[in-house]
Amino acid sequence: MRLIQFETDTRSRAVGIVAGDEIRELNTLSTTRELALDAIRRGNTIADRVKELGTGKTHSYQILLDGGRVLPPLDHSDPAHCIVAGTGLTHIGSAASRSKMHQSATTTAEADLNDSMKMFKWGVEGGKPADGEIGVQPEWFYKGDGSIVVRPGAALLVPQFARDAGEEPEVVGLYVIGDDGLPYRVGFAVGNEATDHVMEKQNYLYLAHAKLRHCAFGPELRLGDLPAHLEGLARIRRNGQIVWEKAFPTGEDNMSHSIANLEYHHFKYDQFLRPGDVHVQFLGTSVASFGDGFVTEEGDVFEIDIPEFGKPLINGTRRAATRLRVGTIASL
């Protein structure tokens, strides 16, 4: 089952169940977060709760997309209570590079590896522990709160000081914290964890700056476990023409960390267990146009497609106006 959130004709919010080219509007509950918390309180799965509530009005999926009325598939009414974060160095990469990276990371003396390769090596060796055991922690970063998430179809805002506006096609884990203070996985979505790769390349200590960028995920939320192997396609269009395109593998078969290990190392921090909060966790990528030497431009359109997740995620780019200038902060 796949869900979306959208705005109705009257601009009220609704949850929709994807049924081909139609969206069936869920009865009673109007947000995915409400639906998830309701299911937790009743001891139900979300799919079972959807069947119990039933659906009413139907909508044209394409009309909703064309009208910009499709929302991120999970959010919070207060963006400050939505934590957006991610993990890196979690994917082994394409089949061609997998053995090369694995051999380099496992046969080279650790003292001779750079920090990124050390972390990749640790993930290969300890990122998929046995059930009940704790594996090595991954690279982790904070992207922002819910205010940096744009809806499917909307433009990713790029700050004036940014050096780059590059895409990162990923799977995203979506979670809510129950009344018991425990995390519950709502499902997964396609995501674009847009990053300033030029800034990051200057020095890896700039990674934290480079990740503070607008991002997107959706349009659909896929319930259930993540398939072990997925094949996606990322492309960039410029003036309607495809100027870069590349397939990418994801799912645990193509990762150096298990999903469970990534989840544990995020939610082991008590500050992330505030009841009612929403968490958006980008789970890492294996490709990016920057790695191929491609330079994005304002107005480029990113398209990320994983067939098992339904409709592709499509977002343009737009430079944002400068809000703060040097020396303009007043003392109180």
C-alpha positions in Angstrom: 0.0 0.0 0.0 1.2 3.5 -0.9 -0.1 6.8 0.6 0.1 10.4 -0.2 -0.9 13.6 1.6 -2.6 16.3 -0.5 -4.7 19.4 -0.5 -8.3 19.1 -1.5 -10.3 21.5 -3.7 -11.0 23.6 -0.6 -7.3 23.5 0.4 -8.0 21.3 3.4 -5.6 18.5 4.1 -6.2 14.8 3.3 -4.5 11.4 3.2 -4.9 9.5 0.0 -4.5 5.8 -0.9 -2.8 5.4 -4.3 -5.0 3.3 -6.7 -3.4 3.6 -10.1 -4.2 7.0 -11.6 -6.7 7.7 -8.8 -6.3 8.8 -5.2 -8.9 7.5 -2.8 -9.4 10.0 0.1 -9.2 8.5 3.6 -12.2 9.0 5.8 -11.9 10.7 9.2 -8.2 11.3 9.5 -6.5 14.1 7.5 -2.7 13.6 8.0 -0.4 10.6 7.9 1.0 11.5 11.3 -2.5 11.3 12.8 -3.1 8.0 11.0 0.2 6.6 12.3 -0.3 7.7 15.9 -3.9 6.4 15.8 -2.7 3.0 14.6 0.0 2.8 17.3 -2.6 3.6 20.0 -4.9 0.9 18.7 -2.2 -1.7 18.3 -2.9 -1.8 14.5 -0.8 -1.6 11.4 -1.4 1.5 9.3 -2.7 -0.7 6.4 -5.2 -2.4 8.7 -6.3 1.0 10.1 -6.8 2.3 6.5 -9.1 -0.6 5.7 -11.1 0.0 8.9 -11.5 3.7 8.2 -12.3 3.3 4.5 -12.2 5.8 1.7 -14.6 8.2 0.2 -14.1 10.7 -2.6 -11.7 9.9 -5.4 -9.3 12.4 -7.1 -7.2 12.5 -10.2 -3.6 11.9 -9.2 -2.3 13.8 -12.2 -4.5 16.8 -11.5 -3.2 16.9 -7.9 0.4 16.8 -9.1 -0.2 19.4 -11.9 -1.8 21.7 -9.4 1.1 21.5 -6.9 -1.4 20.1 -4.3 0.6 17.0 -3.3 2.4 17.4 0.0 5.3 15.5 1.5 3.8 12.2 2.6 4.7 12.7 6.3 5.1 15.9 8.2 4.2 17.7 11.4 2.0 20.8 11.8 4.9 22.4 13.7 8.0 22.1 11.5 10.2 22.4 14.6 9.0 18.9 15.6 10.1 17.3 12.4 13.8 16.3 12.5 15.5 15.8 9.1 18.8 13.9 9.2 20.8 11.5 7.1 23.6 8.9 7.0 26.5 8.7 4.6 29.0 6.1 3.3 26.2 3.5 3.6 26.2 2.2 0.1 28.7 -0.1 -1.6 28.0 1.4 -5.0 27.5 -0.1 -8.4 28.4 -3.7 -9.2 31.5 -2.5 -11.1 32.9 -0.5 -8.3 31.8 -2.7 -5.4 34.6 -5.2 -5.4 37.2 -2.5 -6.0 36.0 -0.4 -3.0 35.6 -3.5 -0.9 39.1 -4.7 -1.7 40.7 -1.3 -1.1 38.9 -0.9 2.2 39.7 -4.4 3.5 43.2 -5.0 2.2 44.8 -1.5 2.8 46.3 -0.8 6.2 43.9 1.3 8.1 46.6 3.9 8.9 47.0 4.5 5.2 43.2 5.1 4.6 41.6 8.6 4.6 38.8 9.2 7.1 36.1 8.4 4.5 37.6 5.1 3.6 38.1 4.2 7.2 34.5 4.8 7.9 33.5 2.8 4.8 35.8 0.0 6.0 34.1 -0.1 9.4 30.7 -0.2 7.8 31.7 -3.1 5.5 33.1 -5.0 8.5 30.5 -4.2 11.1 27.5 -2.4 9.7 25.3 -5.5 9.5 25.5 -7.1 12.9 23.6 -10.2 13.9 20.1 -9.8 15.3 20.2 -8.2 18.7 23.8 -7.0 18.4 24.9 -3.4 17.9 26.9 -2.6 14.8 29.3 0.2 14.0 27.8 3.6 13.9 27.6 5.3 10.4 28.4 8.8 9.4 25.5 11.0 10.5 24.4 14.5 9.8 21.6 17.0 10.5 19.8 18.6 7.6 17.3 20.8 9.4 13.8 20.7 10.6 10.5 20.4 8.6 10.9 23.9 7.2 13.6 22.8 4.8 11.4 20.1 3.1 9.6 21.2 -0.1 6.6 19.5 -1.6 7.0 17.2 -4.7 7.0 19.4 -7.8 8.2 22.5 -6.0 11.6 24.2 -6.4 14.4 23.4 -4.1 15.6 26.7 -2.8 19.3 27.3 -3.1 20.9 30.0 -0.9 22.9 32.7 -2.5 26.1 31.6 -0.8 25.8 28.0 -2.0 28.6 26.8 -4.3 26.6 23.9 -5.8 23.0 22.6 -5.9 23.5 18.9 -6.5 21.0 16.1 -6.2 21.4 12.9 -4.1 18.9 10.2 -5.0 18.1 8.2 -1.9 15.6 6.1 0.0 14.1 7.9 3.0 12.9 6.3 6.3 9.9 8.0 7.8 9.1 7.7 11.5 6.9 9.0 14.3 7.5 8.8 18.0 4.7 7.1 19.9 3.1 8.2 23.2 5.4 5.6 24.8 8.5 7.5 23.7 9.5 4.8 21.2 10.1 5.2 17.4 7.8 3.6 14.9 8.6 3.3 11.2 5.7 4.6 9.1 7.4 3.5 5.8 9.8 4.6 3.1 9.8 7.2 0.3 12.0 8.3 -2.5 14.1 11.3 -1.6 16.4 14.0 -3.0 18.9 14.9 -0.2 20.2 17.9 -2.1 23.8 18.8 -1.1 26.4 21.5 -1.8 29.1 19.1 -3.1 31.5 21.9 -4.0 31.5 23.2 -0.4 31.9 19.7 0.9 34.8 18.9 -1.3 36.7 22.0 0.0 37.2 20.2 3.3 35.2 17.3 4.8 34.8 19.4 8.0 32.5 21.6 5.8 30.1 18.6 5.5 27.8 20.0 8.2 27.4 23.3 6.2 27.0 21.5 2.9 24.1 19.5 4.2 22.0 22.4 5.5 20.0 22.7 2.2 16.3 22.3 1.2 15.4 18.7 0.3 12.4 16.7 -0.9 10.8 13.3 -0.5 7.8 11.5 -1.9 5.4 11.9 -3.5 4.4 8.5 -2.1 5.0 6.7 1.2 5.4 2.9 0.8 4.2 0.9 3.8 6.1 -2.2 4.9 9.7 -3.3 4.8 12.1 -2.0 2.3 12.9 -4.5 -0.5 16.5 -5.9 -0.2 17.3 -4.8 -3.8 16.0 -1.8 -5.7 17.0 -0.2 -8.9 16.4 3.5 -9.4 17.0 6.1 -12.1 18.1 9.7 -11.5 18.1 12.3 -14.2 18.5 16.0 -14.7 16.5 18.0 -17.3 17.5 21.4 -18.6 15.1 23.3 -20.8 13.1 20.1 -21.1 16.0 18.0 -22.3 17.8 15.2 -20.3 21.3 16.4 -19.7 22.4 13.7 -17.2 21.0 10.3 -16.3 22.2 7.4 -14.2 20.8 4.2 -12.7 21.5 3.6 -9.0 21.1 0.5 -6.8 19.8 0.7 -3.2 18.2 -1.6 -0.6 20.2 -3.6 2.0 21.8 -5.9 -0.7 23.6 -2.8 -1.9 24.4 -1.3 1.4 27.2 -1.7 4.0 24.8 -1.1 6.8 21.5 -2.7 7.7 18.4 -0.5 8.0 18.1 -1.7 11.6 21.6 -0.5 12.4 21.1 2.9 10.9 17.8 3.3 12.8 19.4 2.2 16.1 22.2 4.7 15.8 19.8 7.6 15.1 17.2 6.8 17.8 19.7 5.8 20.5 19.7 9.5 21.5 17.0 10.3 24.0 16.6 13.8 22.5 15.1 12.1 19.4 12.4 10.3 21.4 10.0 13.1 22.1 6.4 11.7 21.8 4.6 13.0 18.7 7.7 14.1 16.8 8.3 13.1 13.1 11.7 12.0 11.9 12.9 11.9 8.3 16.1 9.9 7.8 17.9 9.9 4.4 19.6 6.6 4.2 22.5 7.3 1.7 23.2 7.2 -2.0 25.6 5.6 -4.4 25.5 8.1 -7.3 25.4 11.8 -7.9 25.9 13.9 -11.0 28.7 15.8 -9.3 30.8 12.7 -9.2 30.6 12.6 -13.0 31.8 16.2 -13.3 28.3 17.6 -14.1 27.6 21.2 -13.1 24.0 22.0 -12.3 22.4 25.3 -13.1 19.5 27.3 -11.7 16.3 26.0 -13.2 17.5 22.4 -13.7 14.9 19.8 -12.8 15.8 16.7 -10.8 13.8 13.5 -11.4 14.3 10.4 -9.1 12.4 7.3 -10.0 12.2 4.0 -8.1 9.3 2.0 -9.7 8.3 0.2 -6.4 7.6 3.7 -4.9 5.1 4.8 -7.6 5.4 8.2 -9.2 8.8 9.8 -9.5 10.0 12.6 -7.3 10.4 15.8 -9.4 11.8 19.1 -8.2 13.3 22.1 -9.9 15.9 24.5 -8.4 15.7 28.2 -7.7 18.1 30.7 -6.0 16.7 32.2 -2.9 16.9 35.8 -1.9 19.5 36.8 0.7 18.0 37.4 4.1 21.0 38.3 6.1 24.0 40.5 5.4 27.3 40.8 7.2 27.2 43.2 10.1 23.4 43.6 10.2 22.8 41.6 13.4 21.7 44.1 16.1 22.7 43.9 19.7 19.8 43.9 22.2 
